[in-house]
Amino acid sequence: MLGKRSIKINGADCGLEALILGIMTSLGGFLFGYDTGQISGIILFRDFVDRFAQTQADGTKRWTPIIQSLVVSLISIGCLIGSLSGAYTADWWGRRKSLTFGVLVFVIGNAIQIAASRSWVHMMMGRFVAGLGVGNLSVGVPMFQSECSPREIRGAVVASYQLMITVGILVSNLVNFGVREIQDSSASWRIVISLGIAFSLPLGFGILFVPESPRWLASRGNWEASRISLARLRGMKDDPHNSLVEDDLNEMKEKLERERQAGQGTWFECFDSKTGVPRLVYRTLLGMGIQFLQQWTGVNYFFYYGATIFSSAGVDDPILTQLILGAVNVFMTFYGLYVVEKYGRRNPLYLGALWQAAWLLIFASVGTAINPEDNHAVGIVMIVAACMFIASFAGTWGPIAWVVIGETFPLRTRAKQASLATASNWLGNFMIGFLTPLADDGISYAYGFVFVGTNLAAAALVYFFLYESRTLSLENVDLMYSQPDLKPWTSSQWVPPGYVTREEREDAQLRRMSQASADHGGAVEKQGSSDGSVAGMHHEPL
């Protein structure tokens, strides 16, 4: 039923199933965000501290920086490993079953955390196992979305993954805010973790009822199933030979057949410059660099440790402050969905990195120059700077970094390159989670100057190396990277062969011109028969 329904978006038919698929798969991002946000509040809950923190010389319980680092950050190592394994499960079992597997592992990890009683190692290992599942999803979701979404909405659908990350962070902040009244009970943190299991189930089961990736089916030689999947995603299940479906299928077939002649991609090939695939190593390193620097913009400096940072800055209610940051994050990510389709990938990433560097410079300078515990105004300035930083990240680097890895790589190595890029994201995530308590203990707010430098490096990477892929099919993105004389800073002007513009094919324009000519001719003939004149006999003076 749903496979027969479509709506017009950007002038083309997009099936309701494509929209449902985009929304459902984005729950993988929600789980990522929920798990990221929950720990910032949980590590401050009195019962959690009493059970898992360390006894100090004066008999009180407080976190030792190195143990706090491990409890918070080891999930990122699990995510790194899970993201690498996601390449195999996505290729072996298909995109849908791989996502269900990721959800199952996530549920097991959360169950281990709930069962923890007094051992911080037990809690840490539960977060590690949950990370294996989240890492698997972080590869599978953007890949599945980019392969299934019609190109007219692909950027917005893949960016919705980041939107759901922000929603997950906000929801976890809301739950933390709600259960803080019972933070003397283990129910406080166990409720937060248990809800993560409940939120994962719709993705684990629901994903099995949407179309499989047409590109994965085609790579297995199942062209008829690929055609049906494309038709369902266009809302044309009853018309699988529609010209729009045929165009998508032929474009994919031509590219896939060329790649099939060269065999299957390997991990080594991702770093082999002699494969004959244009700019393969370039794209591998570009994806890894963008994903690593997405974390080193400093966003999880605030989302992992924001409550702790603002507590030490003398803010009366750090969990409420964290809730405000989460709300800004969600609101501005909606703007990011508009930005990615309206302004593309390059400009928002470049300008966003510069904006973020500016506000982090203010945050670090003010916090270093004047002790915020002694000056309430300084704490306010730091909160405003953090909000302005989050606003930019949510509208640019948050969603668009995921769009880039979903559409930059060639099909035969896409799963492995996406895994490497996502693993780089988790490596950066781990480094932030692990190093922040140690850096905060040593250089305090001057740590923000490090993020100023990394944001400037991110701006340079985008300007000099990233090609603009807005509105291009995945096959034409690959073709664009094969142009030897095309520079990244002029790539937005490139139009694929057979197109008048990036949005319009030559044959589509010719059909419209032909139809317009026929309509015009009919109108003239009708006019001629009604006024007794003969069409074509009127001449303008020379």
Buried (B, 14 or more C-beta within 10 A) or exposed (E): EBBBBBEEBEEBBBBBBBBBBBEBBBBBBBBBBBBBBBBBBBBBBBBBBEBBBBEEEEEEBEBBBEBBBBBBBBBBBBBBBBBBBBBBBBBEBBBBBBBBBBBBBBBBBBBBBBEBEEEBEBBBBBBBBBBBBBBBBBBBBBBBBBBBBBBBBBBBBBBBBBBBBBBBBBBBBBBBBEBBEBBEBBEBBBBBBBBBBEBBEEBBEBBEEBBBBBBBBBBEEBBEBBBBBBBBBBBBBEEBEBEBBBBBBEBBBEBBEBBBEEEEBEBEBBBBEEBEBBBBBBBBBBBBBBBBBBBBBBBBBBBBBBBBBBBBBBBEBBBBBBBBBBBBBBBBBBBBBEBBBEBBBBBBBBBBBEBBBBBBBBBBBBBBEBEBEEBEEBBBBBBBBBBBBBBBBBBBBBBBBBBBBBBBBBBBBBBBBBBBBBBBBBBBBBBBBBBBBBBBEEBBBBBBBBBBEBBBBBBEBBBEBBBBBBBBBBBBBBBBBEEEEBEBBEBBEBBBEEBEEBBBBEEBEEEEEEEEEEEEEEEEEEEBEEEEEEEEEEEEEE
